């Protein structure tokens, strides 16, 4: 929650400063943003490799039909949430958002403050190369039982996490400040903020409908009242609102899942696993926000374009829930490579996503309860 308030403060201060800061002062912040975005671009492929490879290795070491069923259901729910978000957004956002090039103007407007200089930091490899390498290494570690390599990748993941928590997250408000400072000086901030309000309202409504749909399916399979089951999971929902981390909410999620009557061994297997691989709420937010920004700029978009994006997003952001805002960080590469987002677009995505980060995380962990009910019905006497 501290990060959320810092982001909101950065937005407010950036807007206010845009009316009083001289051009040379704005260029100082644009210089910082230019260097920060270069470092972020360098880090993204390493982040994907550091998160995805150890996650696949850990999942791959577990065997059995329960693992396959849990992973399949979690991924199916993630894909379904992405398509649900795309369908609702494609229907409602064109009526709420006018394509006026608000973000694009940041990069081409004559009055836009420019950086004094920048430092080129090309990534070691591309996003898709990072994903392929993560799969190869993750599956290789899972089936070779290489403890040394697993330990090395776990330590590499810890380094990436420390870099995000120690460098990216603390400096992120300054980056957002610079973006909104520039937008204010460009005269575009009003339209962008109105768009933000419209998007947040629609996405919050979609979260509620998504959870109702997930628990309706679980209720039909498990033959119970879905509303009662959803009510039982509310403590996990509100805990996730405060922690903004699926991993940190595991103890409460586990307790509430057991309260639903799920077998203890099933709950102990499904809940920690789904905290890593089930990302329905995050996928819903990222898909909706991405489409909103594309509509706002008049960028071309299609269902086919988002089909590949949603499919890859469900894989790319696994293991990211342990870090607040980790899902959007891991998805920046896909936004750039598959949807054509610029640095300014990615910065707005970060600001918009983190503003609603706690709601997406709460949706993820609450949905874990629905998955646990389904698995408990499919495997009444499991041996994880």
KOLLUM-666077 format. One record per residue (C-alpha): residue number from 1; residue in one letter; x, y, z. Coordinates in nm, 4 decimals, m for minus. Example, Ala and Ser with C-alpha at 12.3 -4.5 7.8 and 13.67 -1.06 7.14 Angstrom:
<num = 1; residu = A; x = 1.2300; y = m0.4500; z = 0.7800>
<num = 2; residu = S; x = 1.3670; y = m0.1060; z = 0.7140>
END
This chain:
<num = 1; residu = X; x = 0.0000; y = 0.0000; z = 0.0000>
<num = 2; residu = X; x = 0.2969; y = 0.2323; z = 0.0541>
<num = 3; residu = X; x = 0.3844; y = 0.1915; z = m0.3138>
<num = 4; residu = X; x = 0.0275; y = 0.2738; z = m0.4145>
<num = 5; residu = X; x = 0.0275; y = 0.5976; z = m0.2138>
<num = 6; residu = X; x = 0.3687; y = 0.6920; z = m0.3516>
<num = 7; residu = X; x = 0.2443; y = 0.6388; z = m0.7066>
<num = 8; residu = X; x = m0.0671; y = 0.8482; z = m0.6422>
<num = 9; residu = X; x = 0.1465; y = 1.1191; z = m0.4815>
<num = 10; residu = X; x = 0.3834; y = 1.1123; z = m0.7785>
<num = 11; residu = X; x = 0.0917; y = 1.1576; z = m1.0187>
<num = 12; residu = X; x = m0.0475; y = 1.4511; z = m0.8190>
<num = 13; residu = X; x = 0.2940; y = 1.6167; z = m0.7765>
<num = 14; residu = X; x = 0.3802; y = 1.5619; z = m1.1420>
<num = 15; residu = X; x = 0.0598; y = 1.7343; z = m1.2502>
<num = 16; residu = X; x = 0.1171; y = 2.0252; z = m1.0112>
<num = 17; residu = X; x = 0.4831; y = 2.0638; z = m1.1042>
<num = 18; residu = X; x = 0.3959; y = 2.0669; z = m1.4736>
<num = 19; residu = X; x = 0.2537; y = 2.4182; z = m1.4278>
<num = 20; residu = X; x = 0.5487; y = 2.5699; z = m1.2397>
<num = 21; residu = X; x = 0.8699; y = 2.3787; z = m1.3228>
<num = 22; residu = X; x = 1.0908; y = 2.5558; z = m1.5808>
<num = 23; residu = X; x = 1.1927; y = 2.3746; z = m1.8965>
<num = 24; residu = X; x = 1.5454; y = 2.3035; z = m1.7734>
<num = 25; residu = X; x = 1.4043; y = 2.1438; z = m1.4566>
<num = 26; residu = X; x = 1.1702; y = 1.9253; z = m1.6595>
<num = 27; residu = X; x = 1.4643; y = 1.8160; z = m1.8763>
<num = 28; residu = X; x = 1.6434; y = 1.6945; z = m1.5623>
<num = 29; residu = X; x = 1.3543; y = 1.4572; z = m1.4900>
<num = 30; residu = X; x = 1.3334; y = 1.3559; z = m1.8568>
<num = 31; residu = X; x = 1.7027; y = 1.2623; z = m1.8380>
<num = 32; residu = X; x = 1.6337; y = 1.0447; z = m1.5352>
<num = 33; residu = X; x = 1.3372; y = 0.8850; z = m1.7146>
<num = 34; residu = X; x = 1.5440; y = 0.8127; z = m2.0226>
<num = 35; residu = X; x = 1.8135; y = 0.6338; z = m1.8219>
<num = 36; residu = X; x = 1.5599; y = 0.4551; z = m1.5998>
<num = 37; residu = X; x = 1.3627; y = 0.3255; z = m1.8996>
<num = 38; residu = X; x = 1.6829; y = 0.1968; z = m2.0594>
<num = 39; residu = X; x = 1.7693; y = 0.0060; z = m1.7424>
<num = 40; residu = X; x = 1.4147; y = m0.1273; z = m1.7188>
<num = 41; residu = X; x = 1.4336; y = m0.2500; z = m2.0790>
<num = 42; residu = X; x = 1.7644; y = m0.4202; z = m2.0019>
<num = 43; residu = X; x = 1.6170; y = m0.5880; z = m1.6940>
<num = 44; residu = X; x = 1.2920; y = m0.7211; z = m1.8469>
<num = 45; residu = X; x = 1.4359; y = m1.0265; z = m2.0307>
<num = 46; residu = X; x = 1.6427; y = m1.1126; z = m1.7220>
<num = 47; residu = X; x = 1.3299; y = m1.0790; z = m1.5082>
<num = 48; residu = X; x = 1.1387; y = m1.3208; z = m1.7319>
<num = 49; residu = X; x = 1.4251; y = m1.5715; z = m1.7259>
<num = 50; residu = X; x = 1.4769; y = m1.5340; z = m1.3502>
<num = 51; residu = X; x = 1.1090; y = m1.5833; z = m1.2658>
<num = 52; residu = X; x = 0.9827; y = m1.8316; z = m1.5237>
<num = 53; residu = X; x = 1.2693; y = m2.0841; z = m1.5301>
<num = 54; residu = X; x = 1.2722; y = m2.1599; z = m1.1528>
<num = 55; residu = X; x = 0.8905; y = m2.1685; z = m1.1480>
<num = 56; residu = X; x = 0.8771; y = m2.4267; z = m1.4281>
<num = 57; residu = X; x = 1.1530; y = m2.6294; z = m1.2602>
<num = 58; residu = X; x = 0.9630; y = m2.6315; z = m0.9309>
<num = 59; residu = X; x = 0.6320; y = m2.7270; z = m1.0925>
<num = 60; residu = X; x = 0.8003; y = m2.9918; z = m1.3057>
<num = 61; residu = X; x = 0.9436; y = m3.1716; z = m1.0040>
<num = 62; residu = X; x = 0.5905; y = m3.2456; z = m0.8846>
<num = 63; residu = X; x = 0.4191; y = m3.5300; z = m1.0584>
<num = 64; residu = X; x = 0.0731; y = m3.6708; z = m1.0910>
<num = 65; residu = X; x = m0.2679; y = m3.6067; z = m1.2357>
<num = 66; residu = X; x = m0.3519; y = m3.3506; z = m0.9673>
<num = 67; residu = X; x = m0.0672; y = m3.1264; z = m1.0805>
<num = 68; residu = X; x = m0.1738; y = m3.1502; z = m1.4450>
<num = 69; residu = X; x = m0.5374; y = m3.0816; z = m1.3592>
<num = 70; residu = X; x = m0.4552; y = m2.7860; z = m1.1322>
<num = 71; residu = X; x = m0.2188; y = m2.6277; z = m1.3854>
<num = 72; residu = X; x = m0.4674; y = m2.6801; z = m1.6693>
<num = 73; residu = X; x = m0.7606; y = m2.5306; z = m1.4750>
<num = 74; residu = X; x = m0.5531; y = m2.2346; z = m1.3523>
<num = 75; residu = X; x = m0.4284; y = m2.1575; z = m1.7026>
<num = 76; residu = X; x = m0.7782; y = m2.2030; z = m1.8501>
<num = 77; residu = X; x = m0.9198; y = m1.9570; z = m1.5947>
<num = 78; residu = X; x = m0.6386; y = m1.7131; z = m1.6731>
<num = 79; residu = X; x = m0.7081; y = m1.7358; z = m2.0465>
<num = 80; residu = X; x = m1.0824; y = m1.7042; z = m1.9880>
<num = 81; residu = X; x = m1.0306; y = m1.3906; z = m1.7777>
<num = 82; residu = X; x = m0.8168; y = m1.2385; z = m2.0531>
<num = 83; residu = X; x = m1.0812; y = m1.3036; z = m2.3181>
<num = 84; residu = X; x = m1.3570; y = m1.1843; z = m2.0860>
<num = 85; residu = X; x = m1.1618; y = m0.8621; z = m2.0294>
<num = 86; residu = X; x = m1.1003; y = m0.8183; z = m2.4017>
<num = 87; residu = X; x = m1.4673; y = m0.8740; z = m2.4884>
<num = 88; residu = X; x = m1.6040; y = m0.6329; z = m2.2280>
<num = 89; residu = X; x = m1.3341; y = m0.3733; z = m2.2979>
<num = 90; residu = X; x = m1.3836; y = m0.3906; z = m2.6744>
<num = 91; residu = X; x = m1.7541; y = m0.3328; z = m2.6173>
<num = 92; residu = X; x = m1.7407; y = m0.0542; z = m2.3562>
<num = 93; residu = X; x = m1.4125; y = 0.1342; z = m2.4006>
<num = 94; residu = X; x = m1.4818; y = 0.2764; z = m2.7503>
<num = 95; residu = X; x = m1.7847; y = 0.4484; z = m2.5969>
<num = 96; residu = X; x = m1.5795; y = 0.5889; z = m2.3068>
<num = 97; residu = X; x = m1.2473; y = 0.6718; z = m2.4719>
<num = 98; residu = X; x = m1.1877; y = 0.9041; z = m2.7646>
<num = 99; residu = X; x = m0.8810; y = 0.8317; z = m2.9805>
<num = 100; residu = X; x = m0.7029; y = 1.1667; z = m2.9603>
<num = 101; residu = X; x = m0.3394; y = 1.0565; z = m2.9563>
<num = 102; residu = X; x = m0.2886; y = 1.1716; z = m2.5961>
<num = 103; residu = X; x = 0.0066; y = 0.9442; z = m2.5237>
<num = 104; residu = X; x = 0.1586; y = 0.9582; z = m2.8681>
<num = 105; residu = X; x = 0.1807; y = 1.3358; z = m2.8359>
<num = 106; residu = X; x = 0.4291; y = 1.2896; z = m2.5538>
<num = 107; residu = X; x = 0.6887; y = 1.1720; z = m2.8007>
<num = 108; residu = X; x = 0.6215; y = 1.4041; z = m3.0932>
<num = 109; residu = X; x = 0.4896; y = 1.7300; z = m2.9497>
<num = 110; residu = X; x = 0.7039; y = 2.0401; z = m3.0090>
<num = 111; residu = X; x = 0.6683; y = 2.1538; z = m2.6466>
<num = 112; residu = X; x = 0.7703; y = 1.8200; z = m2.4969>
<num = 113; residu = X; x = 1.0754; y = 1.8511; z = m2.2675>
<num = 114; residu = X; x = 1.3674; y = 1.6421; z = m2.3877>
<num = 115; residu = X; x = 1.6401; y = 1.4625; z = m2.1949>
<num = 116; residu = X; x = 1.9854; y = 1.6212; z = m2.1793>
<num = 117; residu = X; x = 2.1339; y = 1.2796; z = m2.2605>
<num = 118; residu = X; x = 2.0691; y = 0.9092; z = m2.2205>
<num = 119; residu = X; x = 2.2747; y = 0.5944; z = m2.1727>
<num = 120; residu = X; x = 2.2085; y = 0.3056; z = m2.4100>
<num = 121; residu = X; x = 2.1577; y = m0.0275; z = m2.2292>
<num = 122; residu = X; x = 2.0573; y = m0.2838; z = m2.4929>
<num = 123; residu = X; x = 1.9147; y = m0.6055; z = m2.3409>
<num = 124; residu = X; x = 2.1253; y = m0.9187; z = m2.3656>
<num = 125; residu = X; x = 1.8437; y = m1.0925; z = m2.5588>
<num = 126; residu = X; x = 1.4854; y = m1.0315; z = m2.6646>
<num = 127; residu = X; x = 1.1672; y = m1.1120; z = m2.4770>
<num = 128; residu = X; x = 1.0765; y = m1.4190; z = m2.6823>
<num = 129; residu = X; x = 1.4338; y = m1.5469; z = m2.6521>
<num = 130; residu = X; x = 1.4065; y = m1.5055; z = m2.2754>
<num = 131; residu = X; x = 1.0808; y = m1.7036; z = m2.2704>
<num = 132; residu = X; x = 1.2195; y = m1.9864; z = m2.4827>
<num = 133; residu = X; x = 1.5381; y = m2.0005; z = m2.2761>
<num = 134; residu = X; x = 1.3336; y = m2.0010; z = m1.9545>
<num = 135; residu = X; x = 1.1272; y = m2.2964; z = m2.0793>
<num = 136; residu = X; x = 1.4321; y = m2.4912; z = m2.1942>
<num = 137; residu = X; x = 1.6200; y = m2.4330; z = m1.8684>
<num = 138; residu = X; x = 1.3133; y = m2.4851; z = m1.6491>
<num = 139; residu = X; x = 1.2154; y = m2.8149; z = m1.8089>
<num = 140; residu = X; x = 1.5798; y = m2.9222; z = m1.8193>
<num = 141; residu = X; x = 1.6209; y = m2.8589; z = m1.4470>
<num = 142; residu = X; x = 1.2932; y = m3.0376; z = m1.3721>
<num = 143; residu = X; x = 1.3904; y = m3.3584; z = m1.5496>
<num = 144; residu = X; x = 1.7668; y = m3.3636; z = m1.4905>
<num = 145; residu = X; x = 1.7426; y = m3.3182; z = m1.1108>
<num = 146; residu = X; x = 2.0353; y = m3.0774; z = m1.1271>
<num = 147; residu = X; x = 2.0447; y = m2.9339; z = m0.7769>
<num = 148; residu = X; x = 2.3402; y = m2.7064; z = m0.8524>
<num = 149; residu = X; x = 2.1678; y = m2.5459; z = m1.1511>
<num = 150; residu = X; x = 1.8409; y = m2.5070; z = m0.9590>
<num = 151; residu = X; x = 2.0244; y = m2.3415; z = m0.6738>
<num = 152; residu = X; x = 2.1959; y = m2.1093; z = m0.9210>
<num = 153; residu = X; x = 1.8677; y = m2.0065; z = m1.0841>
<num = 154; residu = X; x = 1.7030; y = m1.9582; z = m0.7453>
<num = 155; residu = X; x = 1.9863; y = m1.7268; z = m0.6460>
<num = 156; residu = X; x = 1.9565; y = m1.5487; z = m0.9815>
<num = 157; residu = X; x = 1.5837; y = m1.5014; z = m0.9132>
<num = 158; residu = X; x = 1.6699; y = m1.3574; z = m0.5714>
<num = 159; residu = X; x = 1.9084; y = m1.1100; z = m0.7368>
<num = 160; residu = X; x = 1.6375; y = m0.9982; z = m0.9795>
<num = 161; residu = X; x = 1.3869; y = m0.9664; z = m0.6944>
<num = 162; residu = X; x = 1.6319; y = m0.7608; z = m0.4877>
<num = 163; residu = X; x = 1.6958; y = m0.5389; z = m0.7903>
<num = 164; residu = X; x = 1.3221; y = m0.4813; z = m0.8376>
<num = 165; residu = X; x = 1.2585; y = m0.4168; z = m0.4678>
<num = 166; residu = X; x = 1.5774; y = m0.2181; z = m0.4081>
<num = 167; residu = X; x = 1.6048; y = m0.0155; z = m0.7310>
<num = 168; residu = X; x = 1.2976; y = m0.0305; z = m0.9567>
<num = 169; residu = X; x = 1.0213; y = m0.0007; z = m0.6952>
<num = 170; residu = X; x = 1.1828; y = 0.2869; z = m0.4952>
<num = 171; residu = X; x = 1.2567; y = 0.4858; z = m0.8134>
<num = 172; residu = X; x = 0.9275; y = 0.4070; z = m0.9841>
<num = 173; residu = X; x = 0.7412; y = 0.7060; z = m0.8292>
<num = 174; residu = X; x = 1.0106; y = 0.9409; z = m0.9656>
<num = 175; residu = X; x = 0.9634; y = 0.7832; z = m1.3103>
<num = 176; residu = X; x = 0.5851; y = 0.8252; z = m1.2908>
<num = 177; residu = X; x = 0.6351; y = 1.1830; z = m1.1672>
<num = 178; residu = X; x = 0.8388; y = 1.2612; z = m1.4779>
<num = 179; residu = X; x = 0.5773; y = 1.1079; z = m1.7091>
<num = 180; residu = X; x = 0.2920; y = 1.3149; z = m1.5648>
<num = 181; residu = X; x = 0.5120; y = 1.6249; z = m1.5495>
<num = 182; residu = X; x = 0.5688; y = 1.5885; z = m1.9239>
<num = 183; residu = X; x = 0.2002; y = 1.5190; z = m1.9928>
<num = 184; residu = X; x = 0.0970; y = 1.8302; z = m1.8005>
<num = 185; residu = X; x = 0.3409; y = 2.0479; z = m1.9938>
<num = 186; residu = X; x = 0.2001; y = 1.8923; z = m2.3120>
<num = 187; residu = X; x = m0.1562; y = 1.9725; z = m2.2086>
<num = 188; residu = X; x = m0.2628; y = 1.6078; z = m2.2293>
<num = 189; residu = X; x = m0.3025; y = 1.5160; z = m1.8624>
<num = 190; residu = X; x = m0.6747; y = 1.5957; z = m1.8366>
<num = 191; residu = X; x = m0.7793; y = 1.3499; z = m2.1058>
<num = 192; residu = X; x = m0.5496; y = 1.0807; z = m1.9691>
<num = 193; residu = X; x = m0.6882; y = 1.1129; z = m1.6145>
<num = 194; residu = X; x = m1.0480; y = 1.0988; z = m1.7391>
<num = 195; residu = X; x = m0.9548; y = 0.7832; z = m1.9259>
<num = 196; residu = X; x = m0.8001; y = 0.6384; z = m1.6086>
<num = 197; residu = X; x = m1.1212; y = 0.6942; z = m1.4107>
<num = 198; residu = X; x = m1.3356; y = 0.5276; z = m1.6779>
<num = 199; residu = X; x = m1.1009; y = 0.2295; z = m1.7044>
<num = 200; residu = X; x = m1.0806; y = 0.1725; z = m1.3270>
<num = 201; residu = X; x = m1.4592; y = 0.1718; z = m1.2874>
<num = 202; residu = X; x = m1.5115; y = m0.0820; z = m1.5657>
<num = 203; residu = X; x = m1.2259; y = m0.3082; z = m1.4501>
<num = 204; residu = X; x = m1.3544; y = m0.3163; z = m1.0920>
<num = 205; residu = X; x = m1.6965; y = m0.4256; z = m1.2174>
<num = 206; residu = X; x = m1.5299; y = m0.6953; z = m1.4311>
<num = 207; residu = X; x = m1.3442; y = m0.8294; z = m1.1239>
<num = 208; residu = X; x = m1.6721; y = m0.8858; z = m0.9434>
<num = 209; residu = X; x = m1.8310; y = m1.0573; z = m1.2439>
<num = 210; residu = X; x = m1.5212; y = m1.2736; z = m1.2938>
<num = 211; residu = X; x = m1.5276; y = m1.4016; z = m0.9356>
<num = 212; residu = X; x = m1.9010; y = m1.4716; z = m0.9582>
<num = 213; residu = X; x = m1.8410; y = m1.6694; z = m1.2768>
<num = 214; residu = X; x = m1.5516; y = m1.8698; z = m1.1300>
<num = 215; residu = X; x = m1.7429; y = m1.9643; z = m0.8168>
<num = 216; residu = X; x = m2.0560; y = m2.0439; z = m1.0153>
<num = 217; residu = X; x = m1.8564; y = m2.2995; z = m1.2145>
<num = 218; residu = X; x = m1.6962; y = m2.4352; z = m0.8961>
<num = 219; residu = X; x = m2.0365; y = m2.4471; z = m0.7252>
<num = 220; residu = X; x = m2.1894; y = m2.6467; z = m1.0102>
<num = 221; residu = X; x = m1.9024; y = m2.8974; z = m1.0078>
<num = 222; residu = X; x = m1.8848; y = m2.9240; z = m0.6280>
<num = 223; residu = X; x = m2.2645; y = m2.9029; z = m0.5809>
<num = 224; residu = X; x = m2.2676; y = m2.6114; z = m0.3374>
<num = 225; residu = X; x = m2.3953; y = m2.2549; z = m0.3161>
<num = 226; residu = X; x = m2.1403; y = m2.0391; z = m0.5041>
<num = 227; residu = X; x = m2.2300; y = m1.7222; z = m0.3135>
<num = 228; residu = X; x = m2.1704; y = m1.8927; z = 0.0216>
<num = 229; residu = X; x = m1.8334; y = m2.0223; z = m0.1004>
<num = 230; residu = X; x = m1.7366; y = m1.6773; z = m0.2287>
<num = 231; residu = X; x = m1.8365; y = m1.5214; z = 0.1044>
<num = 232; residu = X; x = m1.6123; y = m1.7707; z = 0.2863>
<num = 233; residu = X; x = m1.3152; y = m1.6549; z = 0.0769>
<num = 234; residu = X; x = m1.3650; y = m1.2848; z = 0.1582>
<num = 235; residu = X; x = m1.1014; y = m1.2799; z = 0.4400>
<num = 236; residu = X; x = m0.8415; y = m1.3859; z = 0.1819>
<num = 237; residu = X; x = m0.9713; y = m1.1184; z = m0.0556>
<num = 238; residu = X; x = m0.9340; y = m0.8381; z = 0.1992>
<num = 239; residu = X; x = m0.5954; y = m0.9662; z = 0.3182>
<num = 240; residu = X; x = m0.4687; y = m0.9524; z = m0.0403>
<num = 241; residu = X; x = m0.5946; y = m0.5943; z = m0.0677>
<num = 242; residu = X; x = m0.3488; y = m0.5014; z = 0.2059>
<num = 243; residu = X; x = m0.0512; y = m0.7202; z = 0.1156>
<num = 244; residu = X; x = m0.0727; y = m0.6828; z = m0.2663>
<num = 245; residu = X; x = 0.0981; y = m1.0244; z = m0.2805>
<num = 246; residu = X; x = m0.0536; y = m1.3654; z = m0.3513>
<num = 247; residu = X; x = 0.2406; y = m1.5326; z = m0.1796>
<num = 248; residu = X; x = 0.2016; y = m1.3252; z = 0.1369>
<num = 249; residu = X; x = m0.1691; y = m1.4117; z = 0.1508>
<num = 250; residu = X; x = m0.1147; y = m1.7908; z = 0.1334>
<num = 251; residu = X; x = m0.1740; y = m1.8568; z = 0.5082>
<num = 252; residu = X; x = m0.5140; y = m1.6844; z = 0.5027>
<num = 253; residu = X; x = m0.6084; y = m1.8372; z = 0.1666>
<num = 254; residu = X; x = m0.5174; y = m2.1819; z = 0.2981>
<num = 255; residu = X; x = m0.7274; y = m2.1359; z = 0.6121>
<num = 256; residu = X; x = m1.0338; y = m2.0224; z = 0.4177>
<num = 257; residu = X; x = m1.0023; y = m2.3018; z = 0.1627>
<num = 258; residu = X; x = m1.0017; y = m2.5549; z = 0.4476>
<num = 259; residu = X; x = m1.3095; y = m2.3785; z = 0.5878>
<num = 260; residu = X; x = m1.4809; y = m2.4553; z = 0.2582>
<num = 261; residu = X; x = m1.4347; y = m2.8229; z = 0.3403>
<num = 262; residu = X; x = m1.1478; y = m2.8897; z = 0.1030>
<num = 263; residu = X; x = m0.9294; y = m3.1835; z = 0.2037>
<num = 264; residu = X; x = m0.6236; y = m3.0625; z = 0.3972>
<num = 265; residu = X; x = m0.3729; y = m3.2295; z = 0.1650>
<num = 266; residu = X; x = m0.5535; y = m3.0916; z = m0.1406>
<num = 267; residu = X; x = m0.5591; y = m2.7420; z = 0.0063>
<num = 268; residu = X; x = m0.1892; y = m2.7643; z = 0.0973>
<num = 269; residu = X; x = m0.1078; y = m2.8612; z = m0.2599>
<num = 270; residu = X; x = m0.3404; y = m2.6355; z = m0.4600>
<num = 271; residu = X; x = m0.3137; y = m2.3038; z = m0.2725>
<num = 272; residu = X; x = 0.0673; y = m2.2543; z = m0.2855>
<num = 273; residu = X; x = 0.0747; y = m2.3761; z = m0.6466>
<num = 274; residu = X; x = m0.2070; y = m2.1434; z = m0.7561>
<num = 275; residu = X; x = m0.0367; y = m1.8515; z = m0.5809>
<num = 276; residu = X; x = 0.2272; y = m1.8938; z = m0.8494>
<num = 277; residu = X; x = 0.0367; y = m1.9944; z = m1.1623>
<num = 278; residu = X; x = m0.3189; y = m1.8569; z = m1.1295>
<num = 279; residu = X; x = m0.3262; y = m1.4953; z = m1.2512>
<num = 280; residu = X; x = m0.6842; y = m1.4289; z = m1.3609>
<num = 281; residu = X; x = m0.7148; y = m1.0887; z = m1.1937>
<num = 282; residu = X; x = m0.3783; y = m0.9659; z = m1.3183>
<num = 283; residu = X; x = m0.4468; y = m1.0859; z = m1.6736>
<num = 284; residu = X; x = m0.7840; y = m0.9109; z = m1.6697>
<num = 285; residu = X; x = m0.6269; y = m0.5813; z = m1.5640>
<num = 286; residu = X; x = m0.3328; y = m0.5912; z = m1.8039>
<num = 287; residu = X; x = m0.5502; y = m0.6865; z = m2.1023>
<num = 288; residu = X; x = m0.8062; y = m0.4156; z = m2.0285>
<num = 289; residu = X; x = m0.5497; y = m0.1432; z = m1.9646>
<num = 290; residu = X; x = m0.3547; y = m0.2332; z = m2.2780>
<num = 291; residu = X; x = m0.6632; y = m0.2162; z = m2.4979>
<num = 292; residu = X; x = m0.7697; y = 0.1137; z = m2.3374>
<num = 293; residu = X; x = m0.4366; y = 0.2784; z = m2.4140>
<num = 294; residu = X; x = m0.4410; y = 0.1462; z = m2.7713>
<num = 295; residu = X; x = m0.7903; y = 0.2878; z = m2.8267>
<num = 296; residu = X; x = m0.6896; y = 0.6201; z = m2.6727>
<num = 297; residu = X; x = m0.4018; y = 0.6547; z = m2.9198>
<num = 298; residu = X; x = m0.5884; y = 0.5256; z = m3.2209>
<num = 299; residu = X; x = m0.3553; y = 0.2262; z = m3.2517>
<num = 300; residu = X; x = m0.4858; y = m0.0682; z = m3.4578>
<num = 301; residu = X; x = m0.6004; y = m0.3669; z = m3.2533>
<num = 302; residu = X; x = m0.7779; y = m0.6943; z = m3.3200>
<num = 303; residu = X; x = m0.8904; y = m1.0134; z = m3.1488>
<num = 304; residu = X; x = m0.6176; y = m1.2071; z = m3.3294>
<num = 305; residu = X; x = m0.3522; y = m0.9699; z = m3.2009>
<num = 306; residu = X; x = m0.4715; y = m1.0108; z = m2.8424>
<num = 307; residu = X; x = m0.5097; y = m1.3895; z = m2.8767>
<num = 308; residu = X; x = m0.1344; y = m1.4384; z = m2.8840>
<num = 309; residu = X; x = m0.0784; y = m1.1687; z = m2.6237>
<num = 310; residu = X; x = m0.3206; y = m1.3246; z = m2.3726>
<num = 311; residu = X; x = m0.1812; y = m1.6749; z = m2.4300>
<num = 312; residu = X; x = 0.1770; y = m1.5600; z = m2.3681>
<num = 313; residu = X; x = 0.0781; y = m1.3321; z = m2.0801>
<num = 314; residu = X; x = m0.0614; y = m1.6247; z = m1.8781>
<num = 315; residu = X; x = 0.2805; y = m1.7893; z = m1.8976>
<num = 316; residu = X; x = 0.5063; y = m1.4860; z = m1.8670>
<num = 317; residu = X; x = 0.3661; y = m1.3580; z = m1.5379>
<num = 318; residu = X; x = 0.3814; y = m1.6864; z = m1.3446>
<num = 319; residu = X; x = 0.5846; y = m1.6573; z = m1.0244>
<num = 320; residu = X; x = 0.5503; y = m1.2762; z = m1.0374>
<num = 321; residu = X; x = 0.2930; y = m1.2518; z = m0.7531>
<num = 322; residu = X; x = 0.5675; y = m1.2607; z = m0.4900>
<num = 323; residu = X; x = 0.6669; y = m0.9051; z = m0.5831>
<num = 324; residu = X; x = 0.4187; y = m0.6140; z = m0.5627>
<num = 325; residu = X; x = 0.3687; y = m0.4976; z = m0.9202>
<num = 326; residu = X; x = 0.5695; y = m0.7958; z = m1.0465>
<num = 327; residu = X; x = 0.3076; y = m0.8980; z = m1.3034>
<num = 328; residu = X; x = 0.3157; y = m0.5681; z = m1.4904>
<num = 329; residu = X; x = 0.6961; y = m0.5630; z = m1.4795>
<num = 330; residu = X; x = 0.7116; y = m0.9086; z = m1.6338>
<num = 331; residu = X; x = 0.4565; y = m0.8159; z = m1.9017>
<num = 332; residu = X; x = 0.6313; y = m0.5007; z = m2.0268>
<num = 333; residu = X; x = 0.8316; y = m0.7006; z = m2.2788>
<num = 334; residu = X; x = 0.5176; y = m0.8530; z = m2.4305>
<num = 335; residu = X; x = 0.3470; y = m0.5133; z = m2.4430>
<num = 336; residu = X; x = 0.6382; y = m0.3767; z = m2.6447>
<num = 337; residu = X; x = 0.7055; y = m0.6743; z = m2.8700>
<num = 338; residu = X; x = 0.3495; y = m0.7936; z = m2.9383>
<num = 339; residu = X; x = 0.1369; y = m0.4779; z = m2.9059>
<num = 340; residu = X; x = 0.3900; y = m0.2148; z = m3.0095>
<num = 341; residu = X; x = 0.3937; y = m0.0155; z = m2.6852>
<num = 342; residu = X; x = 0.6475; y = 0.2638; z = m2.6419>
<num = 343; residu = X; x = 0.8318; y = 0.3645; z = m2.3245>
<num = 344; residu = X; x = 0.5648; y = 0.6263; z = m2.2479>
<num = 345; residu = X; x = 0.2899; y = 0.3673; z = m2.2981>
<num = 346; residu = X; x = 0.4639; y = 0.1246; z = m2.0616>
<num = 347; residu = X; x = 0.5022; y = 0.3970; z = m1.7992>
<num = 348; residu = X; x = 0.1292; y = 0.4682; z = m1.8102>
<num = 349; residu = X; x = 0.0572; y = 0.0961; z = m1.7914>
<num = 350; residu = X; x = 0.2698; y = 0.0728; z = m1.4762>
<num = 351; residu = X; x = 0.0904; y = 0.3674; z = m1.3151>
<num = 352; residu = X; x = m0.2548; y = 0.2420; z = m1.4092>
<num = 353; residu = X; x = m0.1826; y = m0.1179; z = m1.3070>
<num = 354; residu = X; x = m0.0307; y = m0.0373; z = m0.9680>
<num = 355; residu = X; x = m0.3242; y = 0.1914; z = m0.8902>
<num = 356; residu = X; x = m0.5400; y = m0.1249; z = m0.9027>
<num = 357; residu = X; x = m0.2733; y = m0.3807; z = m0.8080>
<num = 358; residu = X; x = m0.4356; y = m0.4847; z = m0.4819>
<num = 359; residu = X; x = m0.7707; y = m0.5578; z = m0.6502>
<num = 360; residu = X; x = m0.6071; y = m0.7825; z = m0.9105>
<num = 361; residu = X; x = m0.4142; y = m0.9722; z = m0.6446>
<num = 362; residu = X; x = m0.7304; y = m1.0129; z = m0.4381>
<num = 363; residu = X; x = m0.9078; y = m1.1521; z = m0.7428>
<num = 364; residu = X; x = m0.6227; y = m1.3991; z = m0.7999>
<num = 365; residu = X; x = m0.6208; y = m1.5420; z = m0.4473>
<num = 366; residu = X; x = m0.9982; y = m1.5527; z = m0.4138>
<num = 367; residu = X; x = m1.0205; y = m1.7464; z = m0.7383>
<num = 368; residu = X; x = m0.7742; y = m1.9978; z = m0.5911>
<num = 369; residu = X; x = m1.0601; y = m2.1078; z = m0.3664>
<num = 370; residu = X; x = m1.2739; y = m2.1933; z = m0.6702>
<num = 371; residu = X; x = m0.9913; y = m2.4009; z = m0.8183>
<num = 372; residu = X; x = m0.9426; y = m2.5829; z = m0.4863>
<num = 373; residu = X; x = m1.3126; y = m2.6759; z = m0.4796>
<num = 374; residu = X; x = m1.2940; y = m2.8190; z = m0.8313>
<num = 375; residu = X; x = m0.9775; y = m3.0181; z = m0.7583>
<num = 376; residu = X; x = m1.1241; y = m3.1452; z = m0.4324>
<num = 377; residu = X; x = m1.4238; y = m3.2825; z = m0.6233>
<num = 378; residu = X; x = m1.2085; y = m3.4360; z = m0.8990>
<num = 379; residu = X; x = m0.9621; y = m3.5936; z = m0.6528>
<num = 380; residu = X; x = m1.1572; y = m3.6837; z = m0.3358>
<num = 381; residu = X; x = m0.8639; y = m3.8790; z = m0.1846>
<num = 382; residu = X; x = m0.5555; y = m3.7035; z = m0.3235>
<num = 383; residu = X; x = m0.1950; y = m3.7922; z = m0.2605>
<num = 384; residu = X; x = 0.0019; y = m3.4798; z = m0.3606>
END
